[in-house]
Structures are given as C-alpha cells and as structure tokens.
Amino acid sequence: MPQFRVLKGIFIKHRYQLLITYLLFSLEMLGTLLRPFFLGLAIDKLIKGGYDGVIILCVVHLIYLVAGTLRHRYDTRTYSAIYTSLVTNFLAKRAKKGGDVSKLSALSNLSREFVDFLEYDLVYVIEAIYNIAGSIILLMYYDPKVVGICLSILVPVGIVSYFYGKKMKRLTRFKNDELEKQVDIISEGNTLAIRRHYNKLRDWQIRISDQEAWNFGFMEFIVMAVVGVALLIVTKTSNAAILPGALIGIYTYILKFATGLDTIPYMVQKLTSLGDITRRIELEEETIAPEPSMAIAG
C-alpha cells in the first residue's frame, strides 16, 4: 500500500525520536493493563485484613504516572518536529516544479493526517495490542472459559470491519474531492458557491459519522453480550467462591479486550483515509510539469 511507503520514510528519518516515545507509551500501557489486576488483588487482601496489595497497586500506578507524564511532554516536541519536516519538504519540492496552489494547500493540510496517524492512531493500535493480548493472558488466570467467549466474537467483528472499510473508502474519497476545491472556491468570493461547498462537506462528514455511529452501536452490543454471558458462566460454573476482586478483574479485562477490538474498524477507516491522501499526492506529482533540466535529459 502506498500509504505505508510514506509512513516507512517518516519512521526511518525520525526512528530514534519515535522509538523513545513508543517505549514510554509501552511502559505506560503496561501500568494501565496491570492496574485492574492489582486493584482486584488489593480488594481481596483488604477483605482478609492485608495491606500489601494496596502498596503494590500504588507502586504500579506510580510507574504508570511517571511514564505517562514523560511521554506527554516528549510527544509534542517529537510530532511537531516531524510535521514541520514533512510539510516543508513536500512544499519545497513542489514549489520548484509549480502546480495548482489550491491543491498544494489542501494536500499540505491533509498530509497532517500522516503525523496524526503516528501520534494518535498508531499509539491507539499499540494500546489495542496490549488490551487484546494482555486481557487474554490475564483472563486465562481467572477463568479459561471466558477467553473462549471473547475469541468467539472475532469472526463477526472481522466481517463487519470488511464492509465498513469498503463503505468508508468511498465516503472518504468524495469528501476529499470536495476539500481539494476549497481554496479556489473561497478565492472566487461567490457566497452561494462557498455555502454550497461547505454544505457538501457537511453532508459527507455526516455520512461518515453515521457509519461510525452504526459501527459503535454494533461493537457495544457485542460487548454487552460478552460481558453478560461471561459473568454468568463464571459465577454459575466455578467450583470455588468468586472473590469480589476477581469479578472486578474479569469485568475490566473483558472491556479492555472489547476496546482493543474497536480498533479494527477504526484502523480500517484511517488506513483508507491515508491511502486516499497518498493517491492524491502521487497524482499531483504526475501532473506537475517536470523541471527543464529533466525535460532535456529525457
């Protein structure tokens, strides 16, 4: 996919900065993942009169707090530098070759989505991996039957994500088609044309939002069903008494697993958007006239 080629180039150029921020985020996510487990453990120990569980919980939370604080401070410096470098290089190359200024302006704004992908969406994927893998491992500790229930929803989620991606690809293309016209329409100063343009953008955004809403509703319905069935099975089939802390852990990790699955259709949407932006940048490169020296050499 062409969008991966662009992202790969950014990764190679800024690999050390990105490595540090993703390592800090991984440490932060590890703390987030373990907090429910140690919270449940602390509750069960408090019921029995012990306080060591609370101490462990506080230590885990402190690690999470320190890692999160450092990452948030470092992130802004990292991604603002990446965006500045990306847009500067993009515009510098095309300024020498000429081209439609309105399209260049629109594409430079759209290129921000590549940096947003690294700053927010890829982090969202890493978080999802932690949530899915970590929740499965920890649910195995509580009750393996719950793991089977969670894995059973992968097939319907995959099918829905496939059709969701196809729909979002079409809607994103239409929205970006309209967005590329923005500078020209505003420059003309025609009030009716400007109003029509923004109404079209609004309509496409509403359609995209409607698809997101339907997807959200489906995923939350699945979550509701899984949580209900899992808790029912655990309480009815367990040979030993279930402690309150264990029930809190099971409930929390089922939600974390489901949250990780929410990332699948979301990432389908983002990759679709990046693919459309990459296609437009490549088409712009093809339509820009070659430099005179290049034309002579040909």
Legacy VTK file of the C-alpha trace (Angstrom):
# vtk DataFile Version 3.0
C-alpha trace
ASCII
DATASET POLYDATA
POINTS 298 float
0.000 0.000 0.000
1.385 3.462 -0.901
0.477 4.954 2.489
2.858 2.503 4.143
5.701 3.738 1.933
5.194 7.294 3.185
4.968 6.139 6.804
8.085 3.996 6.369
10.029 7.038 5.180
8.932 9.016 8.235
9.879 6.128 10.515
13.367 5.835 9.038
14.088 9.558 9.250
12.783 10.006 12.811
13.352 6.488 14.144
15.123 7.446 17.384
12.544 10.028 18.420
9.688 7.639 17.640
11.392 4.740 19.396
11.671 6.725 22.639
8.055 7.901 22.606
6.711 4.411 21.803
8.848 2.832 24.531
7.473 5.328 27.047
3.960 4.606 25.837
4.531 0.846 26.142
5.633 1.312 29.737
2.586 3.469 30.369
0.302 0.823 28.835
1.868 -1.914 30.928
0.916 0.047 34.033
-2.594 0.611 32.695
-3.018 -3.079 31.948
-1.823 -4.280 35.345
-3.755 -1.792 37.476
-7.105 -3.684 37.374
-5.350 -6.923 38.319
-3.628 -5.387 41.331
-6.769 -3.436 42.243
-8.708 -6.690 42.478
-5.849 -8.255 44.429
-5.767 -5.287 46.822
-9.526 -5.523 47.420
-9.366 -9.252 48.159
-6.415 -8.762 50.546
-8.156 -5.872 52.317
-11.179 -8.089 52.895
-8.835 -10.572 54.557
-7.095 -7.805 56.561
-3.914 -7.438 54.486
-2.439 -4.179 53.182
0.428 -5.321 50.953
-1.900 -5.407 47.930
-2.543 -1.658 48.289
1.212 -0.954 48.387
1.789 -2.943 45.189
-1.123 -1.157 43.500
0.355 2.241 44.407
3.774 1.278 43.020
2.238 0.135 39.712
0.219 3.345 39.491
3.333 5.433 40.201
5.193 3.766 37.305
2.220 4.495 35.042
2.093 8.110 36.230
5.807 8.811 35.655
5.879 7.144 32.220
2.707 8.948 31.117
3.961 12.352 32.245
7.282 11.962 30.429
5.589 10.720 27.255
3.115 13.588 27.069
5.943 16.097 27.401
8.075 14.363 24.782
5.247 13.723 22.288
4.567 17.346 21.418
8.240 18.014 20.677
8.540 14.868 18.560
5.443 15.135 16.388
5.592 18.897 15.840
9.155 18.406 14.509
8.009 15.560 12.229
5.113 17.579 10.812
7.305 20.614 10.172
9.838 18.446 8.344
7.181 16.612 6.313
5.287 19.679 5.118
8.429 21.725 4.466
9.893 19.006 2.242
6.568 18.460 0.498
6.081 22.119 -0.385
9.749 22.784 -1.200
9.855 20.043 -3.844
6.648 21.149 -5.494
7.391 24.868 -5.334
10.311 24.267 -7.721
8.084 22.399 -10.192
4.988 24.547 -9.992
1.469 23.205 -9.637
-2.019 24.193 -8.536
-1.611 26.292 -5.374
-5.082 25.404 -4.094
-4.383 21.689 -4.377
-0.978 22.062 -2.789
-2.538 23.938 0.121
-5.216 21.278 0.576
-2.715 18.433 0.315
-0.342 20.059 2.795
-3.219 20.192 5.268
-4.197 16.608 4.503
-0.605 15.480 4.994
-1.070 16.358 8.660
-3.024 13.096 8.860
0.192 11.102 8.450
1.631 12.748 11.561
-1.686 12.331 13.377
-1.559 8.652 12.440
1.825 8.283 14.151
0.886 10.429 17.133
-2.603 9.099 17.820
-3.647 6.188 15.635
-0.513 4.043 15.807
-0.442 4.630 19.554
-4.076 3.522 19.538
-3.012 0.307 17.778
-0.258 -0.359 20.321
-2.803 0.195 23.071
-5.181 -2.232 21.362
-2.463 -4.892 21.128
-1.790 -4.531 24.833
-5.508 -4.646 25.608
-6.237 -7.710 23.480
-3.138 -9.787 24.263
-2.855 -8.697 27.881
-6.542 -9.248 28.589
-6.460 -12.748 27.102
-3.436 -13.678 29.240
-4.940 -12.302 32.443
-8.396 -13.761 31.747
-6.715 -17.150 31.437
-5.577 -16.621 35.018
-9.159 -16.003 36.163
-11.112 -18.499 34.022
-10.155 -20.008 30.597
-13.848 -20.302 29.637
-14.072 -16.503 29.433
-11.227 -16.480 26.898
-13.220 -18.773 24.608
-16.214 -16.427 24.791
-14.047 -13.425 23.917
-12.382 -15.145 20.949
-15.777 -16.205 19.549
-16.621 -12.633 18.557
-13.568 -12.201 16.303
-15.382 -13.577 13.237
-18.408 -11.205 13.284
-16.129 -8.253 14.077
-13.892 -9.128 11.111
-16.856 -9.382 8.707
-18.343 -6.070 9.833
-14.941 -4.365 9.586
-14.514 -5.533 5.978
-17.775 -3.981 4.776
-17.210 -0.929 6.956
-13.863 -0.358 5.251
-15.361 -0.520 1.753
-18.052 1.990 2.670
-15.596 4.371 4.341
-13.242 4.257 1.347
-15.964 5.613 -0.919
-17.146 8.290 1.531
-13.588 9.474 2.263
-12.827 9.811 -1.450
-15.892 12.010 -2.028
-15.127 14.180 0.993
-11.505 14.771 -0.060
-12.606 15.505 -3.644
-14.673 18.361 -2.294
-11.951 19.511 0.116
-9.434 19.963 -2.717
-11.704 22.615 -4.257
-11.811 24.738 -1.105
-9.104 27.324 -1.835
-10.400 28.007 -5.368
-13.998 28.383 -4.179
-13.040 30.754 -1.352
-10.817 32.789 -3.717
-13.726 33.353 -6.124
-15.702 35.029 -3.341
-19.050 33.644 -4.548
-21.187 33.403 -1.411
-23.570 30.856 -2.920
-20.693 28.619 -4.103
-18.990 28.858 -0.703
-22.205 27.912 1.093
-22.775 25.021 -1.320
-19.194 23.800 -0.810
-19.418 23.757 2.973
-22.846 22.125 2.864
-21.381 19.336 0.740
-18.508 18.891 3.181
-21.048 18.813 5.997
-23.106 16.152 4.195
-20.103 13.898 3.610
-18.973 14.321 7.223
-22.462 13.406 8.438
-22.446 10.262 6.296
-19.034 9.290 7.656
-20.227 9.982 11.194
-23.345 7.865 10.632
-21.184 4.913 9.590
-19.044 5.381 12.694
-22.171 5.500 14.854
-23.562 2.250 13.394
-20.211 0.584 13.937
-20.066 1.867 17.523
-23.552 0.524 18.214
-22.680 -2.902 16.845
-19.451 -3.143 18.843
-21.089 -2.046 22.088
-23.893 -4.588 21.589
-21.244 -7.297 21.226
-19.512 -6.042 24.376
-22.764 -6.112 26.320
-23.452 -9.697 25.236
-19.926 -10.907 26.029
-19.822 -9.282 29.480
-23.229 -10.664 30.422
-22.539 -14.205 29.223
-19.019 -14.312 30.678
-20.018 -13.145 34.158
-22.970 -15.544 34.166
-20.797 -18.501 33.202
-18.066 -17.639 35.708
-20.460 -17.323 38.638
-22.513 -20.413 37.736
-19.764 -22.862 36.756
-16.904 -22.009 39.122
-16.156 -24.700 41.703
-14.848 -22.178 44.242
-16.325 -18.934 45.567
-15.515 -15.956 43.336
-13.928 -13.104 45.267
-15.101 -9.526 44.549
-11.646 -8.526 43.300
-11.672 -11.350 40.761
-15.074 -10.272 39.417
-13.768 -6.714 39.039
-10.728 -8.044 37.155
-12.796 -10.250 34.841
-15.232 -7.448 34.025
-12.441 -4.922 33.418
-10.395 -7.195 31.142
-13.414 -8.165 29.066
-13.994 -4.448 28.481
-10.331 -3.941 27.619
-10.472 -6.829 25.139
-13.561 -5.326 23.521
-11.922 -1.891 23.426
-8.999 -3.440 21.568
-11.385 -4.904 19.006
-12.888 -1.435 18.477
-9.551 -0.529 16.917
-10.057 -2.863 13.938
-12.767 -0.859 12.111
-11.179 2.395 13.265
-7.849 1.445 11.712
-9.607 0.353 8.534
-11.033 3.872 8.323
-7.710 5.608 8.994
-5.740 3.496 6.518
-8.440 4.161 3.937
-8.085 7.898 4.522
-4.276 7.762 4.321
-4.481 5.693 1.137
-6.706 8.309 -0.493
-4.378 11.143 0.570
-1.334 9.267 -0.767
-3.089 8.703 -4.086
-3.807 12.427 -4.401
-0.217 13.387 -3.604
1.051 10.944 -6.242
-1.421 12.261 -8.818
-0.307 15.820 -8.048
3.310 14.782 -8.630
2.385 13.277 -12.004
0.535 16.400 -13.180
3.257 18.880 -12.155
5.437 19.834 -15.100
8.975 18.411 -14.985
11.941 20.678 -14.421
13.599 21.972 -17.665
16.822 20.054 -16.994
14.820 16.862 -16.589
12.912 17.518 -19.816
16.142 17.990 -21.756
17.633 14.863 -20.286
14.568 12.887 -21.399
LINES 1 299
298 0 1 2 3 4 5 6 7 8 9 10 11 12 13 14 15 16 17 18 19 20 21 22 23 24 25 26 27 28 29 30 31 32 33 34 35 36 37 38 39 40 41 42 43 44 45 46 47 48 49 50 51 52 53 54 55 56 57 58 59 60 61 62 63 64 65 66 67 68 69 70 71 72 73 74 75 76 77 78 79 80 81 82 83 84 85 86 87 88 89 90 91 92 93 94 95 96 97 98 99 100 101 102 103 104 105 106 107 108 109 110 111 112 113 114 115 116 117 118 119 120 121 122 123 124 125 126 127 128 129 130 131 132 133 134 135 136 137 138 139 140 141 142 143 144 145 146 147 148 149 150 151 152 153 154 155 156 157 158 159 160 161 162 163 164 165 166 167 168 169 170 171 172 173 174 175 176 177 178 179 180 181 182 183 184 185 186 187 188 189 190 191 192 193 194 195 196 197 198 199 200 201 202 203 204 205 206 207 208 209 210 211 212 213 214 215 216 217 218 219 220 221 222 223 224 225 226 227 228 229 230 231 232 233 234 235 236 237 238 239 240 241 242 243 244 245 246 247 248 249 250 251 252 253 254 255 256 257 258 259 260 261 262 263 264 265 266 267 268 269 270 271 272 273 274 275 276 277 278 279 280 281 282 283 284 285 286 287 288 289 290 291 292 293 294 295 296 297
